[in-house]
Amino acid sequence: MFEVLLSHIQNKVDINDEQKSLIQKFFTIKKLKKKQYLLQEGDICKCLSFVSNGLLKSYYPDEKGNEHINMFAFEGWWISDFNSFIHQEKAVLNIDAVEDTEVLMITLDDYEKMMLEIPVMDRYFRILYQNSLVTKDYRLIVSNGYTAEEKYLQLAQKNPEMIKRVPHNLIASYLGLAPETISRIRKKNLLNNT
């Protein structure tokens, strides 16, 4: 379970065997069944979670109960309601399992201790946060400036794993489109590729 986390860290920064052992001590393991909540809106996000196996989605419901998906987290991704986690305020997001999932969780106190005890982890998270900001900026550009078909095709090109694993109604929510629009785009592109 820790191999995915340690490999992810090592892809960003150099860590030695002693640091690997120390890192593991800060985390707890949690297993979720499909559709089980990791976090519910209104609760306080007590942990930052790393997906070692499975798939999660983060979303907020509107007044009609429709889900607006903020992100998906596959193996090797971090997920939380970050504002709730850092400020220990009520979460505005729900996080639940799209598939049976295993996560490694770290509390805010342990997160802070880990940064102090293993300084290279501070650099690791800085790299992640920089990449996250770039991704969010790009997603905003795509959301506001692309047609429905361009949004879907861009996602399919940049993240084919998402297209394969995530149900199309959830992809529609993530892209801010109707499920029928996704079906139409997929059908058109299948016909164009035959």
N, C-alpha and C positions, 0 to 999 in steps of 0.2 A: 504494500500500500504506500509506503513512504518512497519507493523507488521513483514514482512519477514526480513527486514533489522535489526530491533531491536532484533528479535529472533536469527538471525545469529551472531550478535555482542555478545549477551548474552551467546551463546554457547561457546564463546572463552574467554570472560572476564566478570566480574561482573559490571553491571551498575545500577544506581538507577533511580527513576522516574524523578528526576530533570535532570539528564544527558540524559535520553531518550528524553525529551522535547527539550533540547538544541541541540542534534544531528539533530533532524528533521529540525531545522531552517537553517541548512547549505545546504540542498538539494532542488533541483527543480525536478519536475516530467515531464517526457516526454513519450509520447505514439508513437509507431512506427507501421506502417502497415507492413505486410509480404513483404520482398524485399526492404524495405525503408532503406536508409543509416543512420547510427548513425555517421559514420566518413568515409571520403573518402581520399584515398591516396593523398598526396600533401597538404591537409589542416592541420591546427594545431589542435591537440587534446586538446580542452579547458576544458574537464571534464573527471573525473573518474566516471564510471557508474556502478551501482548495479542493477542487473536484479531482479525485484520484481515479474514479471510474463512474461512468454514467453521464447524465445530462440534466441540468437544472434550467429553469427559466425564472426571470425576475420581471414583475409586472405590477401595474397598478390598475384597479378597476375604476370605471367611470360610474356616474350616478345610475346608469342603466344596467350595470353589472358586466359590461363588456371589458375584456382584458386588453390592456395596452402594454405589449411586451417591450421591455426596456433592453433586455439582453438574454442570450443563452450562454450557459457555461458548460463546456465540454471538458473532457479530461485535460488537465494541465491549465485550467482557468481558475481564477479567483472570483468569488461572488460575495456580495453583502449589500445591505442598504448602508452605504458608506457613511452618510451623514448620521444615521442612527448609531452606527458602530462607534464613530469617532466622538460624537457629542453625547452619546447615551440618551438620545431623545427617541420618541415614538417613531417607529418605521412608517414610511408611506408606501413601501413596496411589499409585495408578497413574493416569496421565493418557494417554488415547489419542484418536485421531481417529475421530469418528462419520462424518464426511464428509472428503473431501480438504480440507485446511486450510492456511492461511498464518498464521504468527504472527510478531510482533515480540518479540524477547527481550532482556532487560536483565539483566546480572549484578549480584550484590550490590554489588560495588565500584563499578560504573557507576551503580547506583541511588543509592548514597550520594553519589557525586560530583555526580550530576545535582541532587540535593536542595540541595547546597551552592552549586552554580553557578547554579541557576535556582530561587530560593527559592519562587516561586509553585507549583512542583511539590510542595513539602511540603504546601501547603494543598490541592492537588488530591487527593493521596493520603489526607490526613486526611478529606476529604469522602467518598472511596470507602470508607474503613474504617468510618466512622460508618454509612453506608448498608448496608454488609455486616453489621454487628452488628444493625441493625434487621431486616434480612432473615432472618438466622439465628434471631433471637428469634421472629419470626413463623412461620418454618418449624417450629420446635420446638413452638409452640402448636398449629399445624395437625396435626403428626404425632401429638401426644399427646392432642388433644382432639376431633378430627373423625372421623366415620365414613369408611369407604373411599370411599363415593360423594361425600361432602362434600370430601374431599381432592382427588379427581379434578376435580370441578366447579370448585373454587376455583382449581386449577392452570389449567384450561381458560379460566377467566374472566381470571385475572391474566396468563397467558402463552400466548395462543393459538398463537403461533409455535412453542412447544415441542411442542404437541399435533400440529401439522402436520408438523414436521420430524423429530421423534425417534420411532424405532420404539417401539411400544407395550410391548414387553417391557422396554425400558430405562426407560420412564416408570413401569412397575410397580415396578422396582427402586428408582427415585428416591423413589417414594411409600411404599415398604415394603409393597407389595401383591403378590399373585400375579398373573401375566399373565391368568389366567382371570377374576379379579375385574375387571380393567380391561375385558376383552371383555364381560363381563356388564353393567357400568355403561354402556359405550358403546352396547350393543344396547338397553338399557332407555331411554336418553335419545334414541336415534334413533327408537324407537317412540313415545315421548312427544311428539316434535317433528313427527310426521307427521299 
